[in-house]
Amino acid sequence: MTDTSTREHRDAGPELVPAKMHLASPASPVTGRVVRNERCTASKKAAGFVRHIEFDVSGTPLAGSFVSGQSFGVLPPGVDANGKAHKLRLYSLASPTVGEDGQGCVVATTVKRLIDEHWESSKLYLGVASNYLCDLKVGDTVQLTGPSGKRFVLPQRPAEHDYVFFATGTGIAPFRGMVLDLLRTAPGAKIALVMGSPYASDLVYHEQMTELASKHSNFQYITAISREKQADGKPAMYVHERLTHSRERLEPLLASERGLIYICGIAGMELGVLQQLAGVLPTSDRERYVEGDAEVMREPKSWTRQMLHKQVKPTRRVFMEVY
């Protein structure tokens, strides 16, 4: 039987970096000015349209107020079909804590255009905020709020930990900022970013992550392509399957007392990661990240999302932001 007090001590998780919150509200937003807007997928032939957009927030309460992992709000102009102002949309910060400019005055996010067909009417549906942001030109202004979020951030003492980041699609945004922060402030920390996408052409920030991995021996960049063969010759796979196919690279980080896990991307991916962890790691290592009744833990393949945080409980060493 596991000693409860020992388990609680072990899973208390790290002390997190202090994060400022809600300095600019929807009622009193600040004005940001677009200074950069460009595609950030690995190929112009990518199935989706994803853009890296930077805003200058100099002279506002948001300047120098973010830490990597947080979000900011965007207030799209205009009204909805009912004549009401469009609601606030949150976007993950893609910048390190020092911003794109090194002073915290230029912040970035990663936006995918939403172009879909309505399930009932079959009419074309265009995402209000995503297309508004992607259409912005350098010099355009936008109404911003924030910062938001204080849990999905780095530890206050980042050098004391090792990190495995799991991302899909635009879920890489907060990890871009976190990786840049860690390489600057915690050069001794071991970092692995597992990035998933349907096709290699859809990988976001692929060139930058590849370059960072080539320059920093403590940073591994590992891709998981779900609809075509991998560049390393391994079969098509989802992001969580890298825990098996790249076990020799990831397990040393996860088996360490220093290990932390961050997950960001489409809802459902977190279940796959936790299931794979339970199947790959020895019990003593697995319990650092996920716990539950002994009978439930023996059958990870039977887990469902409804069981998360109830029968299956991620510990405070696991940070999740899914949408």
C-alpha positions, -999 to 999 in steps of 0.1 A, spaced: 0 0 0 13 35 -9 18 58 20 -6 87 14 15 114 31 46 103 10 25 104 -22 11 138 -15 46 151 -8 60 136 -40 32 150 -61 30 184 -47 47 196 -78 70 226 -83 65 261 -70 54 280 -101 67 314 -114 44 342 -101 21 354 -128 3 387 -131 -34 385 -140 -61 406 -157 -42 439 -159 -64 448 -190 -100 437 -188 -126 434 -216 -142 466 -202 -108 484 -205 -87 467 -232 -54 481 -244 -45 488 -280 -18 466 -296 -2 474 -330 7 446 -354 44 445 -362 46 411 -379 22 386 -395 35 356 -414 28 320 -421 47 296 -398 39 261 -411 67 240 -425 54 243 -461 32 267 -480 14 235 -492 2 228 -456 -34 218 -454 -41 245 -428 -33 282 -427 -13 290 -395 2 324 -389 26 339 -363 14 373 -354 32 399 -332 18 429 -314 36 459 -299 20 467 -265 45 493 -255 32 519 -231 3 496 -219 -1 476 -187 6 444 -208 42 455 -216 66 433 -196 37 417 -177 35 382 -193 53 350 -185 56 322 -210 26 299 -209 0 326 -203 -27 338 -227 -41 371 -238 -76 381 -250 -86 395 -284 -118 415 -289 -128 412 -326 -146 442 -339 -182 441 -350 -213 422 -338 -227 387 -341 -260 376 -357 -279 388 -327 -264 423 -329 -242 418 -298 -205 426 -297 -183 396 -305 -171 378 -273 -135 378 -262 -113 350 -275 -82 338 -257 -49 331 -275 -18 314 -261 13 336 -258 39 322 -282 67 344 -269 93 340 -241 89 360 -210 111 387 -224 89 390 -255 100 390 -291 120 422 -286 138 411 -254 120 438 -234 85 423 -231 70 450 -253 63 428 -284 42 397 -278 32 370 -303 6 343 -307 -1 315 -332 -34 315 -351 -50 289 -374 -77 301 -397 -110 284 -390 -127 276 -423 -154 249 -419 -188 237 -430 -217 240 -407 -228 204 -397 -265 211 -401 -269 237 -429 -237 227 -449 -230 264 -452 -195 278 -451 -184 289 -416 -156 313 -411 -141 317 -376 -146 353 -365 -115 360 -344 -91 337 -362 -97 351 -397 -98 387 -383 -63 382 -368 -49 364 -398 -61 392 -421 -44 420 -400 -16 440 -417 15 455 -402 4 488 -386 -32 476 -379 -44 479 -343 -63 454 -322 -79 455 -287 -62 431 -262 -68 420 -226 -48 399 -201 -27 384 -189 -47 352 -183 -36 319 -167 -13 311 -137 -11 273 -137 2 265 -172 36 282 -166 71 272 -158 85 265 -123 100 294 -104 133 275 -103 134 260 -138 169 247 -136 157 221 -110 136 202 -135 136 184 -168 107 188 -193 87 168 -218 63 189 -238 36 173 -259 20 195 -285 -4 193 -315 -11 220 -340 -12 255 -325 -7 239 -291 30 245 -298 25 282 -291 32 282 -253 60 257 -257 78 280 -282 80 306 -254 89 281 -227 117 264 -247 132 299 -255 129 308 -218 145 275 -206 174 276 -231 181 311 -218 176 307 -180 181 270 -174 208 257 -198 213 226 -176 177 215 -179 169 186 -203 140 194 -226 121 174 -251 94 188 -274 71 162 -291 52 179 -318 23 162 -336 6 171 -369 -12 151 -397 15 158 -423 50 170 -421 40 201 -441 17 211 -412 44 213 -386 44 247 -369 77 265 -362 95 234 -376 125 253 -390 131 272 -357 127 241 -335 151 221 -357 176 249 -356 174 252 -318 178 214 -314 210 216 -335 225 243 -314 215 231 -279 225 196 -269 200 196 -240 170 202 -263 154 174 -283 128 181 -310 108 150 -319 79 150 -345 49 127 -347 32 126 -380 -2 108 -380 -10 104 -417 23 97 -434 56 79 -427 80 96 -403 112 113 -415 131 88 -393 116 58 -410 92 50 -382 55 45 -391 28 71 -389 19 78 -353 1 101 -329 20 123 -305 15 100 -275 29 70 -294 63 86 -293 65 75 -257 69 40 -272 87 47 -305 111 72 -289 112 56 -254 150 56 -253 150 94 -257 120 103 -234 121 78 -206 153 91 -190 136 125 -186 104 110 -172 121 85 -149 140 113 -132 128 130 -100 132 162 -119 107 153 -146 76 175 -155 51 170 -183 32 197 -202 4 189 -227 -12 214 -251 -34 209 -281 -66 193 -292 -89 179 -265 -84 141 -261 -46 141 -267 -41 143 -229 -58 109 -224 -35 92 -250 -4 106 -233 -15 95 -198 -25 60 -211 8 56 -228 27 67 -197 9 41 -176 18 14 -201 54 24 -206 68 36 -172 74 14 -142 49 19 -114 73 39 -93 79 64 -121 44 64 -134 30 75 -100 49 107 -103 25 117 -131 -7 98 -128 -25 79 -100 -57 60 -93 -73 29 -79 -50 -1 -84 -76 -19 -105 -82 11 -128 -44 16 -132 -40 -20 -144 -62 -13 -175 -51 21 -190 -66 11 -224 -101 12 -208 -97 48 -196 -120 75 -210 -118 113 -207 -147 112 -183 -125 93 -159 -98 120 -158 -94 138 -125 -118 112 -109 -107 76 -112 -75 86 -131 -58 116 -115 -28 135 -131 -5 147 -104 8 182 -99 38 173 -121 14 173 -151 3 205 -167 -25 204 -193 -41 230 -216 -64 214 -242 -92 229 -262 
